[in-house]
Amino acid sequence: MAAPRRATVMLKVVKKIAIHFCPFEANVRSTREFLVVVGSEKARLTNSNCEVISMVKHDKSEPVVDVTYDPPAFVFLLSGWREAADEGRQPDQQRDAQRLPG
């Protein structure tokens, strides 16, 4: 297993990051790694007004990362897609399409 790549994270235009995950599921690795990066002191110093909220659940739900930008924009990430790519497989597109908002 290779060490995770370290990228420079700039939270300058980010207002809030909300991370929801069940730690007992197998597909939360990238979500937890993302939480470590955005929660680091180096990343937090780029915008002290950015809220980083983590919600740990035990309901077998898919990991979700909500990013709110300032000026307002909204990004909704299903990290299961990233996990599938890491494992070299295709995600269950029909299941994931049902969970997308809109």
C-alpha positions in Angstrom: 0.0 0.0 0.0 1.4 3.3 -1.0 1.5 6.3 1.3 -1.2 8.9 0.7 -0.2 11.8 -1.5 0.0 15.1 0.2 -1.5 18.0 -1.7 -1.7 21.6 -0.7 -5.2 22.3 0.5 -6.4 25.9 0.2 -9.7 26.6 2.0 -9.7 30.3 1.0 -13.1 30.2 -0.8 -14.7 27.5 1.3 -17.3 28.5 3.9 -18.2 25.0 5.3 -17.2 21.4 4.9 -19.5 18.8 6.4 -18.3 15.2 6.3 -20.8 12.3 7.2 -19.6 8.7 7.4 -20.0 5.4 9.2 -16.5 4.4 10.3 -17.3 0.7 10.3 -17.9 0.5 6.5 -15.2 -0.6 4.1 -15.6 2.4 1.7 -14.7 5.3 4.0 -10.9 5.3 3.6 -10.7 8.3 1.2 -13.3 10.2 3.3 -11.2 9.8 6.4 -8.1 10.8 4.6 -9.9 13.9 3.3 -11.0 14.7 6.9 -7.4 14.5 8.1 -6.1 16.8 5.3 -8.8 19.5 5.7 -8.6 19.3 9.5 -4.9 19.8 9.6 -3.5 23.0 11.1 -1.8 23.9 7.8 -5.1 23.7 5.9 -7.1 25.5 8.7 -4.7 28.4 8.6 -5.6 29.2 5.0 -9.1 30.2 6.2 -9.8 30.5 9.9 -13.6 31.1 9.2 -14.1 27.7 7.5 -16.2 25.3 9.5 -15.1 21.7 9.3 -17.9 19.4 10.7 -17.6 15.7 10.9 -20.6 13.5 11.7 -19.8 10.0 12.6 -22.9 7.7 12.2 -23.5 4.0 12.7 -26.2 3.5 10.2 -24.3 1.9 7.3 -24.8 5.0 5.1 -22.6 6.0 2.3 -19.9 8.5 3.1 -20.8 12.1 2.0 -18.8 15.3 1.8 -20.7 18.6 1.5 -18.7 21.6 0.5 -20.2 25.1 0.7 -18.3 27.9 -1.0 -18.2 31.6 -0.4 -19.4 33.1 -2.8 -22.2 30.5 -2.6 -21.8 27.4 -4.7 -22.5 23.8 -3.6 -20.6 20.6 -4.3 -22.0 17.1 -3.3 -19.5 14.3 -3.4 -20.2 10.6 -3.1 -16.9 9.2 -2.0 -18.0 5.7 -3.0 -17.0 6.6 -6.5 -13.5 7.4 -5.4 -13.3 4.1 -3.5 -14.4 2.2 -6.5 -11.7 3.8 -8.6 -9.1 3.1 -6.0 -10.1 -0.6 -6.1 -10.1 -0.7 -9.9 -13.8 -1.5 -10.3 -16.8 0.3 -11.6 -19.2 1.8 -9.0 -22.8 0.7 -9.0 -24.0 3.5 -11.2 -27.7 2.6 -11.0 -27.7 2.6 -7.2 -25.6 5.8 -7.0 -27.8 7.6 -9.6 -30.8 7.1 -7.3 -29.0 8.8 -4.4 -28.0 12.0 -6.4 -30.1 15.0 -5.5 -32.4 16.4 -8.2 
